[in-house]
């Protein structure tokens, strides 16, 4: 009986270890929460991503590791996908491309260059932008440390092409990821929001502070519990934006 219990425990451990959260994670984190890291998919792997947001909104995407240093993805979504109202689809799908130009060493962070036209949350057709602007062109840096498990620091510079609101500033963001045991991680992200604070911008100039708790829940599966815009930067937010994210990674 003990051998059976031990075998079951080993099987569960092996399955849980295949997500992207915790010290036993097999895959790199590709996003802090909304903003990109320098992490990429291995060659020949694909990722399916799903995230819900306010007003019954759902965003889905698929990303493929084309080469060891290059990934490409496409995404699409809309509001009222969940609920009884007629779905209101986004005008265009989003596209992303990421190239790892420098691998991490003991003294140097990993560096990636890319472009991502997919913003987050609702799309404003009048202002031609998402509630959270897409990263656009970006440079992302990531560095991992051993500190009571794993500690990852991320940061980047981005320039969004969503500029119909007349706010054309470049932007900065930083974040961290701290493992909580082998199968979970706590994440924090601060998007300074410099490109969302002028004229017709939706932000108040406080920046976007986001948190997430992510779990490896199965073979290639990770689940995220998100609390976004804790500083109430968006004018229509009074107590954060709570949502779920699901990630599935597998080999082609």
ROVO-552397 format. One line per 4 residues: their letters; for each residue x negated, y, z negated of N, C-alpha, C. Coordinates in steps of 0.2 Angstrom, whole numbers. Each point is the difference from the previous one (the first is absolute). Layout:
a> X/Y/Z/X/Y/Z/X/Y/Z  ...
***
This chain:
xxxx> -4/-6/0/4/6/0/-4/6/0  -6/0/-4/-4/6/0/-3/1/7  -2/-5/3/-3/1/7/5/3/5  6/-2/-1/6/3/4/0/7/-1
xxxx> 1/2/-6/0/7/-2/-6/4/2  -6/-3/-1/-6/4/3/0/1/7  3/-6/4/0/1/7/5/5/2  6/1/-3/5/5/1/-3/7/-1
xxxx> -4/1/-6/-3/6/-1/-5/2/5  -4/-5/2/-5/2/5/3/2/7  6/-4/1/3/2/7/3/7/-1  3/2/-5/3/6/-1/-5/6/0
xxxx> -6/-2/-3/-5/5/0/-3/1/7  -1/-5/4/-2/0/7/5/4/4  6/-1/-1/5/4/4/0/7/-2  0/2/-6/1/7/-2/-6/4/2
xxxx> -6/-4/0/-6/4/2/-1/3/7  5/-2/4/0/2/7/3/7/2  2/4/-5/3/6/1/-6/5/1  2/7/-1/-5/5/0/-1/4/-6
xxxx> 3/-3/-6/-1/4/-6/-3/-5/-6  -4/3/-4/-3/-4/-5/-7/-2/2  -4/-3/-5/-7/-2/0/0/-5/5  5/-4/1/-1/-6/4/3/1/7
xxxx> 1/6/2/3/2/6/-4/-2/6  3/-2/5/-4/-2/6/-1/5/5  5/5/0/0/5/5/-2/7/-3  -2/5/4/-2/6/-2/7/5/0
xxxx> 0/4/-4/6/5/0/-1/5/6  5/0/4/0/5/6/2/7/-1  4/0/-5/3/7/-2/-1/0/-8  -1/6/-2/1/1/-8/7/0/-1
xxxx> 4/4/2/8/0/-1/2/2/7  0/6/1/2/3/7/-6/1/5  -6/2/-3/-6/2/4/-5/-6/1  -3/0/5/-4/-6/2/-7/0/-4
xxxx> -2/-6/-1/-7/-2/-2/-4/-2/5  -7/-2/-1/-4/-2/5/1/-7/1  4/-4/-4/2/-7/1/3/-1/7  -2/-6/3/3/-2/6/1/-8/0
xxxx> 4/-2/4/2/-7/1/-6/-4/3  -1/-6/-2/-5/-4/4/2/-2/7  -5/-1/4/2/-2/7/4/-6/1  6/1/3/5/-5/2/5/-1/-6
xxxx> 0/5/-5/6/0/-4/5/5/1  6/-1/-2/5/5/1/3/2/-7  3/6/0/4/2/-6/7/2/2  5/-2/-4/6/3/0/2/4/-6
xxxx> 2/6/1/1/4/-6/8/3/0  2/0/-5/7/3/-1/1/4/-6  3/6/0/1/4/-5/7/4/0  3/0/-5/7/4/0/-1/7/-3
xxxx> 4/4/1/0/7/-2/7/2/-1  1/7/-2/6/3/-2/5/-1/6  7/1/-1/5/0/5/0/-7/4  -1/-5/-4/0/-7/4/-5/-1/5
xxxx> -6/4/0/-5/0/5/-4/-6/-1  -3/-3/6/-4/-5/0/-5/1/6  -7/-1/-2/-5/1/5/-4/-7/0  -1/-2/7/-3/-7/1/-6/1/4
xxxx> -5/-4/0/-6/1/4/-3/-7/1  -4/0/5/-5/-6/2/-6/3/2  -6/-3/-3/-6/2/1/-4/-6/2  -5/0/5/-4/-6/2/-7/2/-1
xxxx> -4/-5/-2/-8/1/0/-2/-2/7  -2/5/4/-2/-2/7/-7/-2/0  -4/3/-4/-7/-2/-1/-2/1/-7  -6/-2/-2/-2/0/-7/0/7/-3
xxxx> 0/5/5/-1/7/-3/6/5/3  5/-3/3/5/3/4/7/-3/-1  5/5/-3/7/-3/0/4/5/3  6/-3/3/5/4/3/7/-2/-2
xxxx> 4/5/-1/7/-1/-3/6/4/3  6/-2/-1/6/4/2/5/-1/-5  4/5/-1/5/0/-5/6/4/2  6/-2/-3/6/4/1/5/-1/-5
xxxx> 4/5/-1/5/-1/-5/6/6/1  4/1/-6/5/5/0/4/0/-6  4/4/-1/4/1/-6/7/-4/1  3/-2/-5/7/-3/-1/-1/-7/3
xxxx> -6/-3/1/0/-7/2/3/-4/-5  -1/1/-7/4/-3/-5/6/4/-2  6/-3/0/6/4/-2/5/-1/6  5/4/-1/6/-1/4/0/6/6
xxxx> -4/5/0/0/5/5/-4/-3/6  1/4/5/-3/-2/7/-8/2/-1  -4/-5/2/-7/2/0/-2/6/4  -5/4/-3/-3/6/3/-7/-2/1
xxxx> -2/-2/6/-6/-2/2/-5/6/1  -6/-1/-2/-6/5/2/0/1/7  -2/6/2/0/1/8/-5/-4/3  -6/-1/-3/-6/-4/3/-3/-5/-4
xxxx> -2/-6/2/-4/-4/-4/-7/3/-2  -3/-2/-5/-7/2/-2/-5/-4/2  -6/2/1/-6/-4/2/-6/2/-4  -4/-5/-1/-6/1/-4/-6/-4/3
xxxx> -5/3/-1/-7/-3/2/-5/1/-5  -4/-5/-2/-5/1/-5/-6/-3/2  -6/3/-1/-6/-3/2/-5/1/-6  -3/-6/-2/-5/0/-6/-6/2/3
xxxx> -3/6/-1/-6/2/2/-6/-2/-4  1/-1/-7/-5/-1/-4/2/-5/-6  -3/-5/-1/2/-5/-5/-3/2/-7  3/-2/-5/-2/2/-7/-6/-3/-2
xxxx> -5/3/-3/-6/-2/-3/0/2/-8  -5/-2/-3/-1/1/-7/1/8/-1  -3/4/4/0/7/-1/4/4/5  3/-3/5/4/4/5/7/-3/1
xxxx> 5/4/0/7/-2/1/1/-3/7  5/-4/1/3/-1/6/3/6/3  -1/1/7/3/6/3/4/-3/7  6/3/0/4/-2/6/2/7/3
xxxx> 1/0/7/3/5/4/7/-3/3  5/5/1/6/-3/3/5/6/1  5/-3/2/6/5/2/6/-4/-2  5/3/-3/6/-3/-3/6/5/1
xxxx> 5/-1/5/5/5/1/6/-2/-4  0/-5/-5/6/-2/-4/0/4/-6  5/4/-1/1/3/-6/4/-4/-5  2/2/-6/4/-4/-5/6/4/-1
xxxx> 5/-4/-2/7/2/-2/3/3/6  5/4/-2/5/3/6/-3/4/5  2/-1/6/-2/5/6/4/6/1  -2/6/0/3/6/1/0/2/7
xxxx> 6/-1/4/-1/1/7/0/7/2  2/5/-5/0/7/2/-8/2/-1  -3/-2/-5/-7/2/-1/-5/-5/3  3/-5/3/-4/-5/4/-6/-3/-5
xxxx> 2/-2/-6/-5/-3/-4/3/-5/-5  -4/-4/-3/3/-4/-6/-1/4/-6  4/-2/-5/0/3/-7/-7/0/-3  -4/-6/1/-7/0/-1/-3/-1/7
xxxx> -4/6/1/-3/0/7/-5/-6/1  0/-2/7/-4/-5/2/-8/2/-1  -4/-5/-2/-7/2/0/-3/3/6  2/-2/6/-3/3/6/-7/-3/0
xxxx> -5/5/2/-7/-3/1/-3/0/-7  -4/-5/-2/-2/0/-7/-7/-3/0  -4/1/-6/-6/-3/-2/1/-2/-7  -1/-7/-1/2/-3/-6/-7/-3/-3
xxxx> -1/1/-7/-5/-3/-3/2/-5/-6  -3/-6/-1/2/-4/-5/-6/-3/-3  0/0/-7/-6/-3/-4/3/-4/-6  -3/-6/0/2/-5/-6/-5/-1/-5
xxxx> 3/0/-6/-5/-1/-6/3/-6/-4  -5/-3/-4/2/-5/-6/1/4/-6  6/1/-2/2/3/-7/6/-3/-3  -1/-5/-5/6/-3/-3/4/-3/6
xxxx> -3/-3/5/3/-3/6/-3/4/6  5/2/4/-2/4/6/3/7/-1  -4/4/2/2/7/1/-2/3/7  5/2/3/-2/3/7/2/7/0
xxxx> -4/5/3/1/7/1/1/1/7  4/4/2/2/2/7/1/7/1  -2/3/6/1/7/1/0/1/8  2/6/2/0/1/7/2/7/2
xxxx> -1/2/6/2/6/3/4/-2/6  6/4/1/4/-2/6/3/7/3  2/-1/6/3/6/3/6/-3/4  6/2/-2/6/-3/3/2/4/6
xxxx> 4/-3/5/2/3/6/7/3/-1  3/-1/-6/7/2/-2/-1/7/-2  1/5/5/-2/7/-1/6/5/2  6/-3/1/5/5/2/2/4/-5
xxxx> -1/-1/-7/1/4/-5/-5/6/-1  -4/0/5/-6/6/0/-5/-1/-6  0/-6/-3/-5/-1/-5/-5/-5/3  -6/3/2/-5/-4/4/-7/-1/-3
xxxx> 1/0/-7/-6/-1/-4/-3/-7/0  -6/-1/0/-3/-7/-2/2/-2/-7  -1/-6/-2/2/-2/-6/-5/-5/-3  0/-1/-7/-4/-4/-4/4/-5/-4
xxxx> -2/-6/-1/3/-4/-5/-5/-5/-3  2/-2/-7/-5/-4/-3/5/-5/-4  -3/-6/-2/4/-5/-3/-5/-5/-3  3/-5/-4/-3/-5/-4/4/-6/0
xxxx> -3/-6/-1/4/-6/-1/-4/-4/-5  4/-2/-5/-3/-4/-6/3/-6/-1  -4/-6/1/3/-6/-1/3/-1/-7  5/-4/-1/3/-2/-6/0/-8/0
xxxx> -5/-3/-2/0/-7/1/-1/-2/7  1/-7/1/-2/-2/7/5/1/6  6/2/-2/6/0/5/3/7/0  -2/5/-4/4/6/0/-5/6/0
xxxx> 2/6/2/-4/6/0/4/6/-1  -2/5/-3/3/7/-1/-4/5/5  4/4/3/-2/4/5/2/7/-1  -4/5/1/2/7/-1/-3/4/6
xxxx> 4/5/3/-2/4/6/2/7/-1  -4/4/2/1/7/0/-1/3/7  5/2/3/0/3/7/1/8/-2  -6/3/2/0/8/-2/6/3/4
xxxx> 2/-2/5/6/3/4/-2/7/2  -6/1/2/-2/7/3/4/1/6  2/-5/4/4/1/6/7/0/-1  2/1/-6/8/0/-1/1/5/-6
xxxx> -2/6/1/1/5/-5/2/7/2  0/1/7/1/6/3/7/1/3  2/6/1/6/1/5/6/-4/-1  1/-5/5/6/-4/0/-2/-7/-4
xxxx> -5/0/-3/-3/-7/-3/5/-2/-5  1/-7/-1/4/-3/-5/-3/0/-7  -6/1/0/-4/0/-7/0/6/-3  -1/0/-7/-1/6/-4/-7/2/-1
xxxx> -5/-3/3/-7/1/-1/-3/-4/-6  3/-4/-3/-2/-4/-6/-4/-6/3  1/-2/6/-3/-7/2/4/-6/-2  -2/-5/3/4/-6/-1/-4/-5/-5
xxxx> 3/-1/-6/-3/-5/-5/4/-7/0  -3/-5/2/4/-6/1/-3/-6/-4  4/-5/-3/-3/-5/-3/3/-7/3  -3/-5/-1/3/-7/2/-3/-5/-4
xxxx> 4/-5/-1/-2/-7/-3/1/-5/5  -5/-3/2/0/-5/5/-2/-7/-3  3/-5/3/-1/-7/-2/-1/-5/6  -4/-5/-1/-1/-5/5/5/-5/-2
xxxx> 5/-1/4/6/-5/-2/0/-6/4  -4/-1/5/0/-6/4/-5/0/5  0/-5/4/-5/-1/6/0/5/5  -4/5/-1/0/6/4/5/6/-2
xxxx> 4/-1/-5/5/4/-2/-2/5/-5  1/6/0/-1/5/-5/6/4/-1  2/2/-6/6/4/-2/-2/6/-4  2/6/2/-1/6/-3/6/4/-3
xxxx> -1/2/-6/5/4/-3/-2/7/0  3/5/4/-3/7/1/4/5/-4  -4/5/-3/3/6/-2/-4/6/3  4/3/4/-3/5/5/2/7/-2
xxxx> -4/5/1/1/7/-1/2/1/-7  -4/-2/-5/1/1/-7/0/7/-2  -4/5/4/0/7/-2/6/4/3  5/-4/3/6/3/3/-3/6/5
xxxx> -4/-2/4/-2/5/5/5/1/6  3/-5/2/6/1/5/6/4/-4  3/4/4/5/4/-3/6/-4/-2  1/-5/4/6/-4/-2/-1/-6/-4
xxxx> -6/0/-4/-1/-5/-4/0/2/-7  3/-3/-5/1/2/-7/-4/-5/-5  0/-6/2/-3/-5/-4/-4/-6/4  -4/2/4/-4/-5/3/4/-3/6
xxxx> -3/-4/4/3/-4/5/-2/-7/-1  4/-4/-2/-1/-7/-2/2/-5/6  -5/-4/2/1/-4/6/-4/-7/-1  1/-4/4/-4/-7/0/-3/-1/7
xxxx> -6/-3/0/-4/-2/6/-1/-7/0  0/-3/6/-2/-7/1/-5/-1/5  -5/-4/-1/-6/-1/5/-1/-7/1  0/-2/6/-2/-7/2/-5/-1/5
xxxx> -6/-3/-2/-6/-1/4/-1/-7/2  -1/-1/6/-1/-7/2/-5/0/7  -3/-6/1/-4/0/6/5/-2/6  -2/3/6/3/-1/6/-1/-8/2
***
